[in-house]
Each structure stands twice: as C-alpha cells, then as structure tokens.
Amino acid sequence: MKSGGPPRRREEAPGGASSASRQCLPLGGRRRSLLVPVGVTIGLHLVLLVGQVVAATLTGSVAIGANALHVGVDTAVHLVALGGVWLATRPADPRHPYGYERYEAVASLAIGTLLLVAVALIISSAVPRLISPETSRATGLGVAVMAVSALATGVLSFYLRERGRRLQSRVLGSESIHAAADTLIAFGVLAAVVGAPLGFPWLDPLAALGVGGVVAWRGWEVVRGAADVLTDAVAVDTDAIRAAALAVPGVRDCHAVRSRGEAGRVRVDLHVHVAPDLTVVEAHRIALDVESHIRMLNAGVAEVLVHVGADQSAM
C-alpha cells in the first residue's frame, strides 16, 4: 500500500531492532532547472554535429570527421542522461521494487561500447592518412566550421559554469569543464585544418588520433562508472559515515557500514548499538538522528537504512 505521507519506518526492540528510512529524490523545481542547460547543450551539439559532418564530407578532413564523431557520441551521452533522469524517477513496482535507476547504468555501458567503436573508426581512418598524407579540400569551409565550433563550445562552457554556480550543481560544473576541453579540441582540429594546406598534411590525421585518444579516455570513464554502479561499489566514504553515526548522542558503536548507488541516488545501510534498556521510541529517535547526520554529510544520499541493536557489552 502506497502512502502520500512520509516514508514508513520499522522498529523493533533494541535487542534486534531495525529502523528503515527511505526517501526517493523528487523531480522538483531544481531538477527541472537542471534540465534546461542540459537541453541547451544537446541542441548546440546537434547543430555542431550537422555542420561538422557536412564539413568533413566536403573537405575530406579526418580530423573534422573524428571531432564530428566525438560530438555525436557526446550528444548520445546527454540524451542517455536525460532518459536516465526520466526513467530513474519512475515509481517502484512489483517487478522493480527498488525502482528503475540502474537502467541508466545499463545504458551507459551501451554508450561505452559506442565510444570504443568510435575510437576504432577514428583509428582506421586516421592511420592510413598518417602513413600517406593527403591535403584536405576546401579548407575555408573547414576553418569556418571549426572556428564556430570552438567559439560556441567556449560560450557553452561559460554558460554551464555560471548555471552550475547559481544552482549549486556539481554536474553542471563538470559539464562546463567538459565543454572547455571540447573547446581546446576544436582549436586543435582548427590548427590542423589550417596547417594541412601549408605543407603539414600530417597534422590532419594526427589531430584525428588526438581526438580518438580523448574519446577512448571518456569511454573508459563511462564504462568504469557504470560498472561501479552495477557492481555496488562503495559510493560514500565508510569511515565518514561511521564517524557521523558515532557523533549522535546515544550511539555506542557502529559497524557493517555499506553504501551503493551513484551521485544523487546513494543508498546507505549500517548497524548501530545503543543502551539495552532504551525503549523502542528512544531507539527510534536515535535512528532518526543517525539518518539526519548522514544526510548532512552527503546531500546525494537518497535512502538510509539503520539497524539498531543492543550494546552487548552493557548486558
């Protein structure tokens, strides 16, 4: 039976009690505010993707083609993030009693696979051109497209940084750094496009391989992050959680601390020992205080499960 009230908790006597606290993060105004800059990022990436695909086709530049592939994969990653936000907020049901949040990690593994395929395509197209350099055609178009790309991603980086500060969002802050890196990559490709007709045709495939290296690194980060979520890697520092619990008056010991999940949807469970002569109400109040301390430690904690037991040394 679902209730619109606060999450239900379960207590038992201190001899073997447990107090469970569950709270899913609501969509809320802040999350909707976060979707706006993400939507702006996706829209800009789509425009740049079309422009770079056209430029790569007409100029024959493998560097521009590699960067277009990079932008396309970035767009796919952002679309997966949007889909993950929507899917992860679906309510739990009998088939998925813990909700749908891990579908985002599954999708991330698919994106990681696409990134590896993209790297293979970049290498297969750049290496032959590095061995037998060819001067790209219609360099004016390539210069114009990459100059606009560098300028646009630079502006995007500034926009995301300011929105991240205003919304106090680490995600947007990370995306601003990502956009700044894209700006540097675009300038690198721009230099290669300019240098190719000036007697340095090897700059074009070399820049493509540089882009491939960046894509490979990001692919590794995506796969590693998804694997951590799917294998329940530690999400919050265990010692920090234990210290937060022991700081609560009435808690005599804390052990079996575990955490899993990803940023914004972390789940924590732990065992605490209290005086054996406490009433259920008193033990429950201590469990609530432990939960509060852990939430203050990490705002990304969505659920805290506190098992309350009696301090055997005092019996």
N, C-alpha and C positions, 0 to 999 in steps of 0.2 A: 504493500500500500504506500503510495507516494503522498507526501505532505508538502504544503507550501511553506511550512514553518521552518525553523532552524533544523540543522541536521540532528538526527537522533543519536543518542549515546547509550552505551550499555555499561552498567556497573555490576560488580559482584562484591562479596565481602572481601576485605583486604587479604584474606588467606590465599586467594587465587583470582583476584579481580581483574577486570579489564575495562577500560573506558575508551570508546572509539569516537573519533571526531572526523567527519567527512564534510568537505565543502568544495564544490566544483567552482572554478572561476567563472562568473557570468560574463556574457559578451560585453555588456556595459558601454557607457559612453566613451571611456578611454580606449577600449579596443576598437570601437568604430572609428575613433580619431586616428588610430594607428593604420587602419585600412586605407585612408586617404593617401598618405605618402607612398604606401606600397602600390596603390593603383596608379599614381603618377609615375612611379619607377617603371612599372610594367608598360604603360603607354609609351614612355620615352624609349624604352628598349625595343618595342615593336617598330617604332619609326626608324630608329637607327639600324635595326636589323634589315629592313627593306632597303634602305639606302646603301648599306654595305654589301648586300647581296647583288644589287644592281651594279655597283662599282666594281666588285670582284669579277663579275661576269664580263663586263665591258673592258676592263683593264688587264685581266689575266693575272692579277696580283694574288699570290698565295698568302701573303701577309694579311691583306684585307679579307680574303676568304676565311682565313683562320680566325680573325677577330670577329667576323660575322657569325661563325660557328660558336665562338665564345659568348657573344651577345645572345644568340639563340638559346644556348643552354642556360644562361643566367635568367632569361625570361621564363624558361620552363621551371627553374627552381623557384622563382617568385610565384608562379601560378600554383605550384605544388604547395607552397607556404599558405597561399590564400585558401586553397582547398582543404589544407590541414586544419586551419583555423575553423572553417565551417564544419568539417567532419568531426573534429575533436570536441566541439560544443554540443553535439547531438547527445540527448539523454541516454543513459544506460537502459538496456532492455534485457529480457530473459536470455537472449543469445549472447549478449555482450554486457554482463553485469558490471564490468569495470569501465565501460564506455568504449569509445572508438579512437582514443588518442594515438594508439600505436599504428594506426593506418598511415599517419604522417611519416613515421619512420620507415614503413614498408615502401612508401612512395619515394622516400629519399634514397633508398637502396636502388630503386629503378633509375633515379636521376644519376646516381653514381655510376651505374652501368653505362648510361648515355654519355657521361663525361669521358669514360675510358674509350668508348667507341669514337668520340670526337677527337681524342688525342691520337688514336690510330689513324684516322683520316687525315689529320693535320700532318703527321709524320710522313705518311705515304705520299702526300702531295708536295711537301717541302723538301725532302731529301733529294729526289731526282733533280729538282731545280737548283739545289745547292751544289750538286755534282756537275750539272750542266746549266749554268746560269743563263737566264733569258731576261731581256729587258721588257718590263710590262708596258702595255699600250695605254694611250690616252691618260697620261699621268695627271693632267689637270683635274679630271673628274675624281681620281683617287685622292689627290691632295685636298680638294674641296670637301669631300665626304668625310675624310678622317679629321680634318680641321674642325668641322662642325661637330663631329662625334666627341673630340677632345673637349671642346668648349661646353657642349651640352652635359657631358658627364661631370665636368668641373662644377657647373652650376647646380647639378643634381646633388653632388656631394655637399655643397654648402647648404642647400635646402634641407637635406636629410639631417645634417648636423644640428641646424637650428631647431627643426621639429623635434629631434631627439632630446635636446636640452629642455624645450618647453614641456614636452610630455614625460620627461624623465625616463626615456626608453633606451635601454641598452641595445635593443635590437636595431633601432634606427641609427644609433651611434655606430654600430658595427657596419650597417649598410652604407653609412657615409664614408667610412674608411674603404669599404669595398669599391664604392664609386670613385674615390680618389685614386685607388690602384688602377681602375679601368681608364682613368684619365691619363695616367702615366703610360699605360699600354698603348692607348690611342696615339699618344705623341711618339712613341717608339715606332709604331707602324707608319705614322706620317713621315718620320725621318727616313724610313726605309723606302717609302714610295718616292720621296724627293731624291734620295741618293741613287736609286736604280738607274735613271737615265743619265746620271752624271759620271758614269763609269764604275759604279759599285752595285752591279746587278745582284750580287750575293747577299746584299742587305735584305732583300725582299724575303727569300726563304729563311734567312737567319732570324728575322723578326717573327716569321710564322712559327718557327721552332720555339722561340721565346714565349709566344702566346700559348703554344702547346704545353710548355712547362707549367705555366700558371694554371691552365685548365686541369692538368694532371694533379697538381697540388690541391686545388679546390675539390676535385673529385675524391681524393683521399680523405679530406676533411669531412665531406658529406657522408661517405661510407663509414668512416670511423664513428662519427656522431650518431648515425642511425644504428650501428651495431651496438654502441654503448646503451642506447635506449632499449633495444630489443633483448639484450642480454642482462638487463637490470644492473648496469654498472653503478657504482656509488655516485649519487647526484649532489650530496651535501657533505661537507667535512664531518666525519663521525665524531671526532674529538670536540668540535664546536657544538654539535647537538648535545653531547653528553654534558659539556660544561653548562649549557643553557638549562638543561634539566636539573642539574645539581644546584643551580643558583636559586631554585624555587624552595621557599621555606617548607619543611616537612619531607622533602625528598632525601632519603639517607643513602641511596645508591642508585646507579643507572647502568644498565648493560643491554646487550643484544640490540644495539642501535643499527638500524638499516634504513637506507634511502634509495629511491629509484625514480626514474622519470626524466623529464627534460625541463628546461627553463620555463617557469610559469605553471608547470603541472607536476611538481615534485611531490612524491608520497613518502612519508616518514613513519616508521614504527619503532617502538622502543619499550623496554621494561624498566619500571622504577619500583623501588622498595620504600615503604612508609612504615610508620609505627604500627604494630599489630593490633593495638587497642583502638584504632580510629574507627569511627562509624563509616557507613557507606557514603553518606553525604560529605563527610570530611575528606575521604579518599577521592571522591569525585571532584571536589573543589580543587584539590592538589593537581589532579589530572588536567583540569581546565587551565590551571596556571602554567603547567608544563607546556601545553599546547600553545598558549599565548606567547611564552618566551621563545619557542621555536619559530613561530610565525614572525616575531620581531627580528629574529636572527636572519631569516631569509623570506623576503616577500613573495618568492616564487613557490612557496610550499602550498599545495592545494589540499592536502589531507594529512592529518596526524592521527596515528593510532597509538594510544598509550595503554600499556598493560600494567596494572597496579597490583603489586604483591606485598606480602608482609615481610618485614625485615626479620629473617630467621635468627640472626644473632641476638635479637632482643627477646626471643621467646624462651 
